[in-house]
Amino acid sequence: MPHTPYLIVGGGMTADAAVRGIRELDPNGAIGLIAAEPDPPYARPPLSKGLWKGEAFDTVWRKTAGAGVELHLGRRVTGLDLRTKTAVDERGAEYSFEKLLLATGGTAHRLPFGGDRVIYFRALEDYRRLRGLADEKKSFAVIGGGFIGSEIAAALTMAGCKTTMLFPDEGIGSRVFSADLARFLVGYYREKGVDVRNGEQVVGIQESGAQVVVETKAGSRITADAVVAGIGIVPNTELAAAAGIAVDDGIPVDDRLRTSYPDVFAAGDVARFVAPALGARIRVEHEDNANTMGRAAGRSMAGDAAPYTHLPFFYSDLFDLGYEAVGEMDPRGEVVADWKEPFREGVVYYLAGGRVRGVLLWNTWGQVDAARALIAEAGPFNAKNLIGRLPAA
Ligand SMILES: Cc1cc2nc3c(=O)[nH]c(=O)nc-3n(C[C@H](O)[C@H](O)[C@H](O)COP(=O)(O)OP(=O)(O)OC[C@H]3O[C@@H](n4cnc5c(N)ncnc54)[C@H](O)[C@@H]3O)c2cc1C
């Protein structure tokens, strides 16, 4: 049985960052990394953005092996015995460890119909499949109006493919954007050539020869060559739960990223951590979180006692528009918009109880740290003292 003092389950960006975090404090300790995907760790954001805009494919690789780690690719860990500190994979191979990191991320939500005809866009192999179809100029139905749906619809349209986008909300990105901005995006996407079907809930997918027909509750039928869905993820907590580690929509961790079990850590999309700036326990499914928490978890595994206090930011691109955001963005609460040019450039503040909980920097760059500082301030804040507060850099 291979023994490594450090064992990482998962092969995503968090796992890669953790390897580097361990190496900062322990240059020589053996690290094992077990990953279900056949590919070594890679960056996911370019799969729906940069690679469609001419970025070279090879830029996705994280080059984790160069940091000195034993990679076990294409292997899924199916069981943990925390008493004997061993993990077992689906082929029966066992691995022993002293410190374990669960960086298992999330699995795409699936629709109860459509089977393998639906591409649930998350992994490099999904990109390869979609790219092949896009290069043949196929037509697409994209289900979902959130991060993945909006990015993929833009990417496919820019690739010259006829694209229909369907989602039940009124606007694009309605879960995080204010209603007027989300509505603006519907018009903006239509101008860019996307056939946007907002307010449409998909209730069935039927095969029709080589094509598929997407059926909606309102009775629409959209025929396309292929269907892509981006309807959220479920955190991969089964392994932890089966081993007796506490789970709660993710794996709760303390300020050193330790789970309820000694010597077992969790980080990235799967971890629910305390964000002191918000005074709340949150789970974040974004790149900065994966990179920063992954690194901190690696350092913590190697003995660093520093608490993890980072409030992660996230970003996205929607055709020519782009944004960075930090904190909690709940458009159902109080929202103060400070537009330099309506819906093209500005800052949107999300407030609760007189405090800023989240900041959306819309085509506004270089202000993430200033936004974090604002979230940490006691306030009270309102439209009067926020307008003009964070100017575009
Ligand atoms: C297409 C796409 C675009 C994105 N764009 C952005 C963006 O623009 N901005 C942004 O901030 N964020 C973006 N994100 C989110 C960001 O990429 C994720 O937050 C980040 O990748 C999460 O990393 P992770 O390592 O925690 O989890 P994951 O990436 O989910 O990796 C977990 C890995 O662990 C493996 N695994 C799970 N269970 C086991 C097991 N039992 N045994 C072995 N292996 C296992 C999984 O197969 C997976 O490879 C994007 C995500 C996607 C999918």
The ligand as a MOL file (V3000), in Angstrom:
LIG
                    3D

  0  0  0     0  0            999 V3000
M  V30 BEGIN CTAB
M  V30 COUNTS 53 58 0 0 0
M  V30 BEGIN ATOM
M  V30 1 C -16.7660 25.7490 -17.1400 0
M  V30 2 C -16.4720 26.4650 -15.8570 0
M  V30 3 C -16.1370 27.8060 -15.8820 0
M  V30 4 C -15.8620 28.4960 -14.7000 0
M  V30 5 N -15.5700 29.8110 -14.7490 0
M  V30 6 C -15.3270 30.4730 -13.6160 0
M  V30 7 C -15.0580 31.8690 -13.6440 0
M  V30 8 O -15.0750 32.4990 -14.6970 0
M  V30 9 N -14.7860 32.4970 -12.4890 0
M  V30 10 C -14.7530 31.8420 -11.3000 0
M  V30 11 O -14.4820 32.4730 -10.2800 0
M  V30 12 N -15.0130 30.5220 -11.2220 0
M  V30 13 C -15.3120 29.8210 -12.3530 0
M  V30 14 N -15.6030 28.4860 -12.2990 0
M  V30 15 C -15.6170 27.8070 -11.0000 0
M  V30 16 C -14.2600 27.2280 -10.6270 0
M  V30 17 O -13.6490 26.6590 -11.7470 0
M  V30 18 C -14.4550 26.2050 -9.5140 0
M  V30 19 O -14.8610 26.9160 -8.3690 0
M  V30 20 C -13.2030 25.4110 -9.2010 0
M  V30 21 O -12.7720 24.7210 -10.3440 0
M  V30 22 C -13.4790 24.4260 -8.0760 0
M  V30 23 O -12.3540 23.6400 -7.8770 0
M  V30 24 P -12.3590 22.3820 -6.8940 0
M  V30 25 O -11.0140 21.7540 -7.0960 0
M  V30 26 O -12.7680 22.7930 -5.5360 0
M  V30 27 O -13.5110 21.4180 -7.4160 0
M  V30 28 P -13.6690 20.6580 -8.8130 0
M  V30 29 O -13.1920 21.5200 -9.9110 0
M  V30 30 O -15.0670 20.1480 -8.8560 0
M  V30 31 O -12.6710 19.4410 -8.7090 0
M  V30 32 C -12.9130 18.3420 -7.9150 0
M  V30 33 C -12.2860 17.1480 -8.5620 0
M  V30 34 O -12.3220 16.0640 -7.6650 0
M  V30 35 C -12.7000 14.8920 -8.3460 0
M  V30 36 N -13.3210 13.9820 -7.3860 0
M  V30 37 C -14.5010 14.1270 -6.7570 0
M  V30 38 N -14.7340 13.0760 -5.9380 0
M  V30 39 C -13.6630 12.2630 -6.0650 0
M  V30 40 C -13.3200 10.9980 -5.4980 0
M  V30 41 N -14.1150 10.3910 -4.6140 0
M  V30 42 N -12.1440 10.4350 -5.8660 0
M  V30 43 C -11.3120 11.0550 -6.7430 0
M  V30 44 N -11.6050 12.2380 -7.3150 0
M  V30 45 C -12.7680 12.8200 -6.9800 0
M  V30 46 C -13.6600 15.3830 -9.4120 0
M  V30 47 O -13.7310 14.4520 -10.4750 0
M  V30 48 C -13.0030 16.6960 -9.8220 0
M  V30 49 O -12.0770 16.5060 -10.8410 0
M  V30 50 C -15.9060 27.7910 -13.4730 0
M  V30 51 C -16.2680 26.4290 -13.4410 0
M  V30 52 C -16.5410 25.7770 -14.6210 0
M  V30 53 C -16.9440 24.3200 -14.5900 0
M  V30 END ATOM
M  V30 BEGIN BOND
M  V30 1 1 1 2
M  V30 2 1 2 3
M  V30 3 2 2 52
M  V30 4 2 3 4
M  V30 5 1 4 5
M  V30 6 1 4 50
M  V30 7 2 5 6
M  V30 8 1 6 7
M  V30 9 1 6 13
M  V30 10 2 7 8
M  V30 11 1 7 9
M  V30 12 1 9 10
M  V30 13 2 10 11
M  V30 14 1 10 12
M  V30 15 2 12 13
M  V30 16 1 13 14
M  V30 17 1 14 15
M  V30 18 1 14 50
M  V30 19 1 15 16
M  V30 20 1 16 17
M  V30 21 1 16 18
M  V30 22 1 18 19
M  V30 23 1 18 20
M  V30 24 1 20 21
M  V30 25 1 20 22
M  V30 26 1 22 23
M  V30 27 1 23 24
M  V30 28 2 24 25
M  V30 29 1 24 26
M  V30 30 1 24 27
M  V30 31 1 27 28
M  V30 32 2 28 29
M  V30 33 1 28 30
M  V30 34 1 28 31
M  V30 35 1 31 32
M  V30 36 1 32 33
M  V30 37 1 33 34
M  V30 38 1 33 48
M  V30 39 1 34 35
M  V30 40 1 35 36
M  V30 41 1 35 46
M  V30 42 1 36 37
M  V30 43 1 36 45
M  V30 44 2 37 38
M  V30 45 1 38 39
M  V30 46 1 39 40
M  V30 47 2 39 45
M  V30 48 1 40 41
M  V30 49 2 40 42
M  V30 50 1 42 43
M  V30 51 2 43 44
M  V30 52 1 44 45
M  V30 53 1 46 47
M  V30 54 1 46 48
M  V30 55 1 48 49
M  V30 56 2 50 51
M  V30 57 1 51 52
M  V30 58 1 52 53
M  V30 END BOND
M  V30 END CTAB
M  END
